[in-house]
Amino acid sequence: MIPKRNLLYIGNKLAAHGKPPTAIDLLSVKFQEEGYEVYASSSKLNKVSRLLDMVSKTIRYRKTIDLALIDTYSTQNFYYAVIIGGLCRFLKIPYIPILHGGNLPNRLQNSKRLSKQLFNNALTNVVPSQYLAEQFKTYGIHNLTHIPNTLEIENYKFLQRNKVTAKLLWVRSFSEIYNPLLALEVVELLLKQGVEVSLRMVGPDKDGSLARCKKVAAELNLPITFTGMLKKKEWIALSKDYDIFINTTNFDNMPVSVMEAMALGLPVISTNVGGLSFLIDHEIDGILIPPNNPAAFVNAINKLRENPVLANTLSNNARTKIEALDWQVIKHKWNSVLRL
């Protein structure tokens, strides 16, 4: 039996402060359950303090760890990965970036030198979708390992909806790249058609988009409920009161919230951007529509309302697809990578 290794996991471990859980919050626990020793950093709220903690722990554990894992995003947090990746190379620590975010291709374009240094010198780069793998290959980065995002299917009770209404659920951070205002346009159009509609929007604010959405919803008197951020168990519990999940994003990779909706039996209508066509097969386990097109959303919603057999077929197929992404399946891929 191959002994388990000692891991340093670098990322934004902020769930203890009420922030949405990220990969490090979830995977570090799962790796420990698999028998790995995991040192995680950082849970510091201040960005500078967080970076200093990441650097400090990398140096402190340099002789203890066998491998560093680095959550890598397209936003400012990209520079955490660049700095820790450079430090790992200096200290001769093998490292693996774990790639997140459908906007990473833009980061490859805008930070070519830093990206090549970070990714080409990695032991491998873990990509959650074939979409992101294809994008990285176009920039000459080929040391890639595909490991899909995962969830624990036992935590998601499947609910078959015999009647589908325009009770809509949206779960995401309120950020311009996720285009939450599009959801409001969809509701407005449905109301103009005389459709009885309601929308619940769940998620924390990132860039002021939540306040803008609330302002527009109030001005137009739209039947929308804003809950702010909820714990996963809370929004899963309320999901049973809704019939359709809408995903309005302009950039995406393999969003866990969409996977969760598929697991729960909510038929999903999503914009066809980034990696979503690799997650959803159109009119087989979900519906894909062009971005920034409220009329297309309305047409898809009405199609599901008028054809519950189609809605149930999509839901059943989606559940089957997500069952193949259960942690008990995906953990074997991680074990293979962590023993490289």
Secondary structure, DSSP 8 states (H G I E B T S, - for coil): -----EEEEES---GGGT----HHHHHHHHHHHTT-EEEEE---SSHHHHHHHHHHHHHHTTTT-SEEEEEE-SSTTHHHHHHHHHHHHHHT--EEEEE--TTHHHHHHHTHHHHHHHHHTSS-EEESSHHHHHHHHHTT---EEE----B-GGGS-----SS--EEEEEES-B-GGG-HHHHHHHHHHHHHTT--EEEEEE--BSSSHHHHHHHHHHHHT--EEEEE---HHHHHHHGGG-SEEEE--SS-SS-HHHHHHHHHT--EEEE--TTHHHH--BTTTBEEE-TT-HHHHHHHHHHHHH-HHHHHHHHHHHHHHHHTTBHHHHHHHHHHHHT-
